[in-house]
């Protein structure tokens, strides 16, 4: 199974220091970047491309708070939520406000920051039900942010 933490030699946890993540990414890329294998055999070049691709995918996954949380939940055998009824009222309100042309970006960015903090606290406390709720809400907030940028 694809393990982005193992690929980048990082401890498997939600709370990742972005500078450490970036440092590990560049270290691993130096080892396998295809440019390093210009005089290698065809098999070594192919292996380098595969490893470099895996390093890129691992970095992108761990850099994204939603993808990182989803991976950790699935790694523990837990599923993400497909709906969250208590959040529905907020979603409806935001959608109505967007339809009226309101700029929700500052509010949504604040909510995104709050939910990322909630994810970190909930993972640390091993409260995976709260993780699932915060993740569901964060995914929705990020969708609305993208939607509001298109307006």
N, C-alpha and C positions, 0 to 999 in steps of 0.2 A: 504494500500500500504506500502511496505517495505520502511522505512525512516531511513537510516543509521545515520543521524544527530540526530534524536530523540532517537534512541536506545543508542547512546553514549552521550546524553545530551550536544550536541554541537550546536552552532549557525549555521544556514544554510548559508554557504558562501564558495566560492572557496578557499580563502586564509586561510589555516589552519596551525597553528603552529604544527609541527610534535611531539614536546614534549608534548603539551597539548593533542593531539590526543592519543598518547601512554598512557598518564596518565589516561585519561578517559576510554580507553580500559581496562586497568588493574583494575581500580576501578569497572567497570561493571562486569568484569570476576570474581572478588572476590565475588560479590553478588550472582552469579548464577552458578559458576563452579560446575559440578556434584559431585566432591569430598566433597563439603560442605553439600551434601544431602544424605550421605551414610545411615543414619538411618531414612530417610524420607519415606513417603508413595510412592507407585509406581507412582501415579499421580504426586506427587511433583518432583520425580526424572525425569519423562518424561518432565515436564514443565521446569525443570532446564536445561536439555539437549537441548530443543528447544531454550530457551533463550540464552544459551551459544553459540549455533550455530549461532543465529542471531547476537550476539555481534561479533563473529569472522568474519562473512560476512560483517558486517558494517565496521569493522576496515580495512579489506582488500580492500573494495571499496573506503573508504575515503583516505587510504594511497596512492592509485594509482591516479596520476593526471588525467589520461584519464577517468577512471571510475567515478571519482568525478565530472568531467566536464560533462560527458554524463548524469549522474544522475540529475545534476542541470538543464541542458537544458531540459530534459524530464519532470522534475518537473514543468517547466515553460510552458510546452506544445510545446516545440521546438524540431525539429528533427536534428540529426547530418547530415553532408553532406555525400553524397555517392560518390562524385567526386569534384575535384577542378581544372578546366582547367589551370589556371595560374601556377600551381605547377607541371604540367606534364613535362615540360622541365627539371626541376631539378631532378625529379624522373628518367627520362630517362638517364640523365647524371650519376647519382649515380649508376644505374643498370649497365651501360656500364663500369664504373670504377670498380665495384665489379667483373664483369666478367673478367676484365683484371687482377684481383688479387690484386688490391689496398686495403690498409688498411684504411677504411673510419671511423673506430671507433672513433678516436679523433674528427673528423669533425662532426660526427653524435651526439656525446655526447655534443659538443658545441651547436649544433642546438637544441637538446632536451632541454637544459637549457634555451636557448633563447625563445623557444616556450612555455615552462612552465611559464616564465615571461610574455610573451604576453597574455597567458590565464588569468593570475592573473590581469594584467592591464585592459584587455578587460572586464572581469567580473566586476571589480570595476567601470569601466566607463559605465557599462550596454550596451556595444556595442556587442550584441549577434551575429551579423553577423561575426565580427572579431573573436569571441569565436569559432564559428563553423569552420571557416577557420583554425585557429591555432590548434584546436583539430584534424581536419582531417590530417593536416600536421604532428602533433605530433604522431598520431597513425601510420602513415606511417614510420616516422623516427624510432620509436620503433620496428616496424617489420623489418626494414633494420638492426638495431642493432642486433636483434636476429639472423637474417640471416648471418650477418658478423661474429658472434661468432661461427657459425657452420662451417665456412670455415677453 
